[in-house]
Amino acid sequence: MSHQATAPGHGGGPGTDQKTTDAPVLNKAVPVRHPGRWLSAIIIIGALAALVQSMLTNTNFRWDVVGTYILDVKVVQGVGWTLLLTVISMVLAIVLAILLAFMRQSENPVLRWSAWGWVWFFRGTPIYTQLVFWGLVSVLYPKIAAGVPFGPEFFSFDTSTVITATVAAILGLGLNESAYLAEIFRAGLKSVDKGQMEAAEALGMGKTKIMWRIILPQAMRIIVPPTGNETISMLKTTSLVLAVPFTLDLTFATNALANRTYLPVPLLIVAASWYLLITSILMVGQYYVEAYYGKGVDNLAPAPMNPAAAKAAVARTQSTEAAPRSPEESS
Amino acid sequence: MMTVTTEEPLVKIEGLHKFFGQHHVLRGIDLSIKSGEVSVVIGPSGSGKSTMLRCVNLLETISAGRISVDGKLIGYREIDGKLHDLKTKEIAAQRRDIGMVFQRFNLFAHKTALQNVMEAPVQVRGQSKAAARTRAMELLDRVGLADRSGHYPSQLSGGQQQRVAIARALAMDPALMLFDEPTSALDPELVGDVLNVMKDLATSGMTMIVVTHEIGFAREVGDRLTFMDAGVVVESGDPREMIAHPQELRTQEFLSRVL
């Protein structure tokens, strides 16, 4: 915004309303031409058209089979399970990640190093290996008991009744993801200006309140975009739960149908379409979450005015002791 | 709340030293501030004046020496002549009665002006939201910003942000206010508004330690002026007297450069 644009800026002196009678003649410059844009558009539209044409005319795509199975009970149930795994694993991962990020910032060296070790292990081994491992836990430890090591036992249970395939899948996905998210959360917490912490400390706020009420809400602005990325990634990583083995998710369902019908391509298209649809919905959700946590920084919708404030403001303007205050337009 | 005890100062800094690693920033500071006094601290940048101020509410740890506010030792408990560190919670409790205003305002960016002022009374003092809101609106009105209560810090000018920051500190009803170069980050034409609020506060009897470059403020409002250089107090006395007739050579040099 340059010369004589509009509103008088912040902190302008009182009553310096420069109303010029003759309006300025607006510049009408010849815009720069962009032939490259036209050229690239032609190339890309051409390529897309060729692709669409091939998809419609190539009978190997078997769109009729796609139509038959896109709403098949097994497929829709698979979508449900995939969503369930994604949501529960992500919630588990986020809870753990917040905890881990706080631990990494703790003054307690034991907590700091434990969190570091957690991230080191779960980020350093393949997700596939971890999923297979969780599937085998009940073989490794047939019985889990709580008690004092080398001492008395309080209670115990059969591992296979508790760590079912679903639980194993969720643990495998959630714990692995927590390591990645912990680093994202740590970066977010570090991005908040040190002054915010100092101001809260100077007001006598406790450590926990400072974290939850001051630092984390501001860190969320940085945390949300990569976490959305991770959620979408998680949606597709659920296709690996076959390793547990967990056999109800979308990829397993469509693969099973493909093996039965000997038609892999149309069933891959079925699976891809569903993943794409869910991803699109997640992206919409992310937009709103970002808008929420961007308040005060990215999202500057005029905050609603407090009625008491309005009254006080009116009262003061009437008893004009006009202190030099910025004569901004009404908000 | 402040009982005017005859002799005992509200703030007592004795033999204060501060090291940042090998760097010896404060080299034995002694300073007393009586209740209701406005104590202005000036000095070149790097002289340690901000560090000294930040030690008073423990934003910096104290390397050596003692600070007491209202008779209570800051940051330590003394048992049989031996110092014990206070717990984080106890330190937080001590800070509640000491207001602080920062050079860079440090308003909570995700909260409106009103929410900034209400935050600590509700969360720390446990006041009801309604009571805290009423009081916050009074304070915003006092600093001339009642009509900006719904604005986020990024929608306010520097001067407005600093006045909200002062209101935020006052909402805790502190016995002492610390100002760390409150006008140094402001455009020149916005400095006056903030200084006016501080003058008003001084007139109302608030005990204030003000680290600043505003010699005019020191002369007009200050009860005592302290000049620091290289981590020591060079000269301290009546502001008008000291500005007119500085005794020490370093004070004379500094004043001749800033006046």
Interface residues (C-beta under 8 A of the other chain):
Chain A: H10 G11 G13 D193 G195 Q196 E198 A199 A200 E201 A202 L203 G204 M205 G206 K207 K209 R213 I214 P217 Q218 Y293 K295 G296 V297 L300 P302 A303 P304 M305 N306 A308 A309 A310 A312 A313 R316 A323 P324 R325 S326 S331
Chain B: N57 L59 T88 K89 A92 A93 Q94 R95 R96 I98 G99 M100 F102 R104 N106 L107 F108 A109 H110 K111 T112 L114 E119 A120 Q123 V124 R133 T134 M137 L140 D141 G144 A146 D147 R148 S149 G150 H151 Y152 P153 S154 Q155 L156 S157 G159 Q160 A165 R168 A169 M172 D187 E189 L190 G192 D193 N196
